[in-house]
Amino acid sequence: MAEKLLKPSGVEVNAYGINWIKEQKMGAFLSVTKGSTEPAVFLEIKYKRGEKANPIVLVGQFQDI
């Protein structure tokens, strides 16, 4: 859903599933996702603002309502 919404605006979206999350040893992330009915997915979203721009990092949890 994120890729479908963001790709037309030039945003790159990479979605990583449960196996990748386990390989990265992201135990705290997996613990949080246990409270959801949705499967765990880690999204990496990149928006290029220019080479000299400082990165903006957003961390959060998405809940489909």
C-alpha positions in Angstrom: 0.0 0.0 0.0 2.8 2.4 0.9 4.6 1.8 -2.4 1.4 2.2 -4.4 0.7 5.6 -2.7 4.3 6.9 -2.7 5.9 5.6 -5.9 4.2 8.1 -8.3 5.8 11.0 -6.3 9.4 9.6 -6.7 9.6 8.0 -3.3 11.4 4.6 -3.1 9.8 2.0 -0.8 11.5 -1.3 0.2 9.4 -3.7 2.3 11.1 -6.4 4.4 9.2 -9.3 5.8 9.5 -11.4 8.9 12.5 -13.5 7.8 14.6 -10.4 7.1 13.5 -8.8 10.4 14.6 -12.0 12.2 18.0 -12.0 10.3 18.6 -8.5 11.4 17.9 -9.6 15.1 15.3 -6.9 15.5 13.8 -8.5 18.6 12.3 -5.3 20.0 10.6 -4.6 16.7 9.2 -8.1 16.7 7.9 -7.8 20.2 5.9 -4.7 19.3 4.4 -6.3 16.2 3.1 -9.2 18.3 0.3 -6.9 19.4 -1.0 -6.5 15.8 -3.3 -8.7 13.8 -1.2 -7.7 10.7 2.1 -9.5 9.8 5.3 -7.7 10.7 6.7 -5.6 7.8 9.6 -3.2 8.1 9.4 -0.4 5.6 12.4 1.6 4.3 11.1 4.8 2.6 13.6 7.0 0.8 12.9 10.5 -0.6 15.8 12.2 -2.3 16.0 15.9 -1.2 19.4 16.6 -2.7 22.9 15.5 -1.8 23.7 18.3 0.7 20.4 18.1 2.6 20.5 16.6 6.0 18.4 13.4 6.3 15.0 13.3 8.0 14.3 10.1 9.9 10.8 9.1 10.9 10.1 6.1 13.2 6.7 4.9 14.0 4.1 2.3 13.7 1.3 2.3 11.1 -2.1 0.9 12.1 -4.7 0.5 9.3 -8.0 1.9 10.6 
